[in-house]
Amino acid sequence: MTRIPLTLLTGYLGAGKTTLLNALLADASSGRIAVVVNEFGDVGLDHDLIVGTTEETVLLASGCLCCTVRGDLVTALEALLDRRDRGELAFARIVIETTGLADPTPILHTLVVAPQLRGRLRLDGVITVCDAVNGAATLDAGFESVQQVAMADVLVLTKTDLARPFDIARLSTRLAALAPGARLLQARPGQLPLAALFGHGAPETGAPLPEAETWIKAPPTPPLLPAPVAQPEGPTHGLFGLPAARPTLHGAMPPPSRHDDRISSVSMVIDTPIHPVMLDLWLETLLATRGAEILRLKAVLWAEGIDTPYVIHGVQHIVDPPVRLARWTGSDRKSRIVIIGRDLPQEALRDSVEMLRAGTTVHPLTA
């Protein structure tokens, strides 16, 4: 059964989520979209602002989607799927628009752990909308907005016509540091390629390796300012006492802010296929000791003795069942790993990934 793609649309209050959603609903190339709109409070004002609202729009009446109404989210999604099965509704994808105060992590966690949804839906990506005028102040004021950016597969910068080019460039650099693997798009009236918002989720079974590599790190758009160059650090030792060069860690951008400092990320390539026992040990150890601090885990992994790679995607201490990609006839047998953490020391990220490097050669992941 082909799973229905689901996109999570998030962003802080007033960033422009509903405007972007309206554009998606009005664009024929987006296909038929079922929408779940979440509001904080008793009155769903944003629901009233959606242009061309149809019966495929579901409004969760109250409470924040990331806490008190997660059960309602599952119920709403199940109801949509049931009506689709009965032929009452026709849609090709689902978009969840969260309240601006939502933490995306528990929402993604719910989608992963709900057994009645895992076999029917697949996460097609997290879109985070950022305000070019107030975005920097928003990031400074609250950690929710920082976490929304760090979780993003796609960052959409809005209100660029109202902001100075220098401020746009500075904010874009900061966003790229918080979410080094995300695609950054600027939303200008009538110029945003809506198709670029979709197709950023984990590949399905049988997908080709290049598709998985794109998912791990989307092709970057040309930077508005030169990206900061991470400085290499001195040698260290992994968990098994093997000498190793420290990986380049993305996410450092002076001057740091206290909220930005709570996000850590590491991206790595391991050149040689990994022993299956080592893979299991690494994953179990990582989730058991650091699961609560992991925002997202993405990996394309090659195991010794297996001629196809696997994709894994995790949120906190839960990991989706591995997806086996299509047989790969090329010479590339490199595993690629991306971990994004909250309040997680970078040293812990290094040590975790270095568990896999016993007997391998590790290089920093580059664009």
C-alpha positions as CSV (number, residue, x, y, z in Angstrom):
1,M,0.0,0.0,0.0
2,T,1.4,3.4,-0.9
3,R,1.4,5.7,2.1
4,I,-0.1,9.2,1.8
5,P,2.5,12.0,2.2
6,L,1.9,14.3,5.2
7,T,3.6,17.7,5.5
8,L,3.9,19.6,8.8
9,L,3.6,23.4,8.3
10,T,4.9,25.3,11.3
11,G,6.4,28.7,12.2
12,Y,6.0,31.3,14.8
13,L,2.9,33.6,15.3
14,G,2.4,35.9,12.4
15,A,5.1,34.4,10.3
16,G,2.8,33.7,7.4
17,K,1.8,30.1,7.7
18,T,-1.9,30.6,6.7
19,T,-0.9,32.8,3.7
20,L,1.4,30.0,2.5
21,L,-1.3,27.4,3.1
22,N,-3.8,29.5,1.1
23,A,-1.3,29.6,-1.8
24,L,-1.0,25.8,-1.7
25,L,-4.7,25.3,-1.7
26,A,-5.2,27.7,-4.6
27,D,-2.4,26.2,-6.7
28,A,-3.7,23.4,-9.0
29,S,-0.3,21.8,-9.2
30,S,-0.3,21.0,-5.5
31,G,-3.1,18.5,-6.1
32,R,-5.9,17.7,-3.7
33,I,-4.8,18.5,-0.1
34,A,-6.6,17.6,3.1
35,V,-5.8,20.1,5.8
36,V,-5.7,19.8,9.6
37,V,-5.6,23.2,11.3
38,N,-4.7,23.5,14.9
39,E,-5.5,26.6,17.0
40,F,-4.5,27.7,20.5
41,G,-7.6,28.9,22.3
42,D,-11.4,28.5,22.0
43,V,-11.8,30.3,18.6
44,G,-10.2,29.0,15.5
45,L,-9.5,32.3,13.9
46,D,-7.0,31.0,11.4
47,H,-9.6,28.5,10.2
48,D,-11.8,31.5,9.1
49,L,-8.9,33.0,7.2
50,I,-8.3,30.0,5.0
51,V,-9.4,30.9,1.5
52,G,-11.6,28.3,-0.2
53,T,-12.1,26.1,2.9
54,T,-13.6,22.7,2.0
55,E,-14.9,19.8,3.9
56,E,-11.4,18.4,3.7
57,T,-10.3,20.9,6.3
58,V,-10.4,19.7,9.9
59,L,-10.2,22.2,12.8
60,L,-9.0,20.9,16.2
61,A,-11.1,23.1,18.5
62,S,-8.7,24.0,21.3
63,G,-5.5,23.3,22.9
64,C,-2.0,23.1,21.5
65,L,-1.4,20.3,19.1
66,C,1.9,19.4,20.7
67,C,0.5,18.7,24.1
68,T,-3.2,18.3,25.1
69,V,-4.8,17.4,21.7
70,R,-2.4,14.8,20.3
71,G,-5.1,12.2,20.7
72,D,-7.4,14.5,18.8
73,L,-4.8,14.7,16.0
74,V,-4.7,11.0,15.6
75,T,-8.5,10.9,15.7
76,A,-8.8,13.6,13.0
77,L,-6.2,11.9,10.7
78,E,-8.0,8.5,11.1
79,A,-11.3,10.1,10.2
80,L,-9.8,11.7,7.1
81,L,-8.3,8.4,6.0
82,D,-11.6,6.5,6.7
83,R,-13.6,8.9,4.6
84,R,-11.1,8.7,1.8
85,D,-11.3,4.9,2.0
86,R,-15.1,5.1,1.7
87,G,-14.8,7.4,-1.3
88,E,-16.3,10.4,0.5
89,L,-13.2,12.5,0.1
90,A,-10.5,12.6,-2.5
91,F,-7.0,13.9,-1.6
92,A,-3.4,13.0,-2.4
93,R,-1.7,14.5,0.6
94,I,-2.3,16.0,4.1
95,V,-1.0,19.2,5.5
96,I,-1.0,20.0,9.2
97,E,-0.8,23.7,10.1
98,T,0.3,24.0,13.7
99,T,-0.3,26.9,16.1
100,G,2.7,29.3,16.2
101,L,3.4,28.2,19.8
102,A,3.8,24.5,18.9
103,D,6.9,22.4,19.4
104,P,7.1,20.2,16.3
105,T,8.9,17.4,18.0
106,P,6.0,15.8,20.0
107,I,3.8,16.1,16.9
108,L,6.3,14.2,14.8
109,H,6.7,11.7,17.7
110,T,2.9,11.1,17.6
111,L,2.9,10.4,13.9
112,V,5.7,7.9,14.3
113,V,4.4,6.0,17.3
114,A,0.6,5.8,16.4
115,P,0.3,2.3,15.0
116,Q,-3.0,3.1,13.1
117,L,-1.1,5.9,11.2
118,R,2.3,4.5,10.5
119,G,1.2,2.2,7.8
120,R,-1.0,4.8,6.1
121,L,1.0,8.0,6.3
122,R,4.6,9.0,5.7
123,L,6.2,12.3,6.7
124,D,6.9,14.3,3.6
125,G,8.8,17.0,5.4
126,V,8.6,19.8,7.9
127,I,8.1,23.3,6.5
128,T,9.0,26.2,8.8
129,V,7.9,29.7,7.9
130,C,10.1,32.6,9.1
131,D,9.4,36.3,9.1
132,A,12.2,38.3,7.5
133,V,11.3,41.4,9.4
134,N,10.8,40.0,12.9
135,G,12.5,36.7,12.6
136,A,15.7,37.5,14.4
137,A,13.9,39.1,17.3
138,T,11.5,36.1,17.4
139,L,14.5,33.7,17.6
140,D,16.0,35.7,20.4
141,A,12.7,35.9,22.4
142,G,11.6,32.3,22.5
143,F,13.0,28.8,22.1
144,E,9.9,27.5,20.4
145,S,10.8,29.4,17.2
146,V,14.4,28.1,17.4
147,Q,13.2,24.6,17.7
148,Q,10.8,25.0,14.8
149,V,13.7,26.1,12.6
150,A,16.0,23.3,13.7
151,M,13.4,20.7,12.8
152,A,12.8,22.1,9.3
153,D,13.4,20.3,6.0
154,V,12.4,23.5,4.2
155,L,12.6,27.1,5.5
156,V,10.4,29.7,3.8
157,L,11.5,33.3,4.4
158,T,8.4,35.6,4.2
159,K,8.0,39.4,4.1
160,T,11.3,39.8,2.3
161,D,9.9,42.8,0.4
162,L,9.6,44.6,3.8
163,A,13.1,43.8,5.1
164,R,16.5,45.3,4.3
165,P,18.8,43.0,2.2
166,F,21.4,43.1,4.9
167,D,18.9,41.9,7.5
168,I,17.7,39.2,5.2
169,A,21.2,38.0,4.6
170,R,22.1,37.9,8.3
171,L,18.9,36.1,9.2
172,S,19.4,33.6,6.4
173,T,22.9,32.8,7.6
174,R,21.6,32.3,11.1
175,L,18.8,30.0,9.9
176,A,21.3,28.0,7.8
177,A,23.4,27.5,11.0
178,L,20.4,26.2,13.0
179,A,19.2,23.9,10.2
180,P,22.2,23.1,8.1
181,G,20.4,20.5,6.0
182,A,17.3,22.5,5.2
183,R,16.5,24.1,1.9
184,L,16.0,27.9,2.3
185,L,13.5,29.6,0.0
186,Q,12.4,33.2,-0.1
187,A,8.7,33.8,-0.6
188,R,8.2,36.7,-3.0
189,P,4.6,37.4,-4.2
190,G,3.9,35.0,-7.1
191,Q,7.5,33.7,-7.2
192,L,7.6,30.9,-4.7
193,P,7.9,27.5,-6.5
194,L,5.3,25.6,-4.5
195,A,6.5,22.3,-5.8
196,A,9.8,22.9,-4.0
197,L,7.9,22.5,-0.7
198,F,7.1,18.9,-1.1
199,G,9.2,15.7,-1.5
200,H,11.5,16.2,1.4
201,G,10.5,13.1,3.5
202,A,12.3,9.8,4.0
203,P,12.3,7.7,0.8
204,E,9.9,4.8,0.4
205,T,11.0,1.2,0.0
206,G,12.8,0.6,-3.3
207,A,13.7,4.3,-3.8
208,P,17.1,4.9,-5.5
209,L,20.2,5.9,-3.4
210,P,20.4,9.4,-4.9
211,E,16.9,10.2,-3.7
212,A,18.0,9.2,-0.1
213,E,21.1,11.3,-0.3
214,T,19.0,14.3,-1.3
215,W,16.7,13.6,1.7
216,I,19.7,13.6,4.0
217,K,20.9,17.0,2.8
218,A,18.8,18.9,0.2
219,P,20.7,20.7,-2.5
220,P,21.5,24.1,-1.0
221,T,20.3,27.3,-2.5
222,P,23.0,29.9,-3.2
223,P,23.8,31.6,0.1
224,L,23.2,35.3,0.5
225,L,26.3,35.6,2.6
226,P,29.3,33.2,2.7
227,A,28.5,30.4,5.1
228,P,30.7,30.3,8.2
229,V,33.6,28.0,7.9
230,A,33.9,25.5,10.8
231,Q,37.4,25.3,12.2
232,P,38.8,21.8,12.6
233,E,39.6,20.7,16.1
234,G,42.5,18.6,17.4
235,P,42.5,14.8,17.5
236,T,40.5,12.9,20.1
237,H,39.6,9.3,20.9
238,G,36.3,7.5,20.3
239,L,34.5,5.3,22.7
240,F,36.7,2.3,21.8
241,G,40.0,4.2,22.3
242,L,40.7,4.6,18.6
243,P,42.4,7.8,17.5
244,A,40.2,9.9,15.3
245,A,39.9,13.3,13.8
246,R,37.0,15.2,15.2
247,P,34.2,15.7,12.7
248,T,33.2,19.2,11.5
249,L,30.1,20.2,13.5
250,H,27.6,22.4,11.8
251,G,25.6,25.0,13.7
252,A,28.2,27.3,15.1
253,M,27.7,31.0,14.1
254,P,29.2,33.9,16.1
255,P,27.9,35.7,17.9
256,P,25.9,32.9,19.5
257,S,22.6,33.5,21.3
258,R,21.5,31.6,24.3
259,H,18.6,30.0,22.4
260,D,20.7,29.0,19.4
261,D,23.2,27.4,21.7
262,R,20.6,24.8,22.8
263,I,20.6,23.3,19.3
264,S,23.5,21.0,18.3
265,S,23.9,19.0,15.1
266,V,26.4,16.7,13.6
267,S,26.6,15.4,10.0
268,M,28.9,12.6,9.0
269,V,29.9,10.2,6.2
270,I,31.4,6.8,7.0
271,D,33.2,5.4,4.0
272,T,33.1,1.7,4.8
273,P,30.0,-0.6,5.4
274,I,29.3,-1.1,9.1
275,H,29.0,-4.4,10.9
276,P,25.3,-5.0,11.7
277,V,26.1,-5.7,15.3
278,M,27.8,-2.3,15.6
279,L,24.8,-0.7,14.0
280,D,22.4,-2.2,16.5
281,L,24.6,-1.4,19.4
282,W,25.0,2.2,18.3
283,L,21.3,2.8,17.7
284,E,20.2,1.2,20.9
285,T,22.8,3.1,23.0
286,L,22.0,6.4,21.3
287,L,18.2,6.1,21.9
288,A,18.6,4.7,25.4
289,T,20.9,7.4,26.6
290,R,20.0,10.5,24.5
291,G,16.6,9.8,23.0
292,A,14.8,12.5,24.9
293,E,17.3,15.1,23.6
294,I,17.2,14.1,20.0
295,L,15.0,16.2,17.8
296,R,15.6,14.3,14.6
297,L,17.8,11.5,13.3
298,K,18.3,10.8,9.6
299,A,20.6,8.2,8.2
300,V,21.4,6.2,5.1
301,L,23.3,3.2,6.3
302,W,25.3,0.4,4.6
303,A,25.7,-2.8,6.5
304,E,28.4,-5.3,5.8
305,G,27.3,-8.2,3.6
306,I,24.1,-6.4,2.3
307,D,24.1,-5.0,-1.2
308,T,21.3,-2.4,-0.6
309,P,21.4,0.5,1.8
310,Y,18.8,1.3,4.5
311,V,17.1,4.5,5.5
312,I,16.2,5.3,9.1
313,H,14.3,8.3,10.5
314,G,13.8,8.9,14.1
315,V,12.2,11.4,16.5
316,Q,13.4,11.4,20.1
317,H,13.6,7.8,21.2
318,I,11.4,6.3,18.5
319,V,12.8,5.2,15.1
320,D,10.7,4.3,12.1
321,P,11.3,0.7,10.8
322,P,14.3,0.7,8.4
323,V,13.4,1.3,4.8
324,R,15.4,-0.8,2.3
325,L,16.4,1.1,-0.9
326,A,16.7,-0.2,-4.4
327,R,19.7,-2.3,-5.3
328,W,22.7,-0.1,-6.0
329,T,25.2,-1.2,-8.6
330,G,27.7,1.7,-8.2
331,S,30.8,1.7,-6.0
332,D,29.4,4.1,-3.3
333,R,29.0,2.3,0.0
334,K,29.1,5.4,2.2
335,S,26.8,5.7,5.2
336,R,25.4,9.2,5.9
337,I,24.2,10.3,9.3
338,V,22.6,13.5,10.5
339,I,21.6,14.1,14.2
340,I,19.9,17.2,15.5
341,G,19.8,17.6,19.3
342,R,18.3,19.9,21.9
343,D,20.3,20.7,25.0
344,L,22.6,17.9,23.9
345,P,26.4,18.5,24.3
346,Q,28.2,18.3,21.0
347,E,30.7,16.0,22.6
348,A,27.9,13.5,23.2
349,L,27.0,13.7,19.5
350,R,30.6,13.1,18.5
351,D,31.0,10.2,20.8
352,S,27.8,8.6,19.6
353,V,28.7,8.7,16.0
354,E,32.3,7.7,16.6
355,M,30.9,4.3,17.9
356,L,30.4,3.5,14.2
357,R,33.9,4.3,13.1
358,A,35.7,1.4,14.5
359,G,37.7,0.1,11.5
360,T,36.3,2.8,9.2
361,T,37.4,6.1,7.8
362,V,35.2,9.1,8.7
363,H,34.9,12.4,6.9
364,P,32.7,15.5,7.6
365,L,29.6,15.6,5.5
366,T,29.8,18.3,2.9
367,A,27.2,19.9,0.6
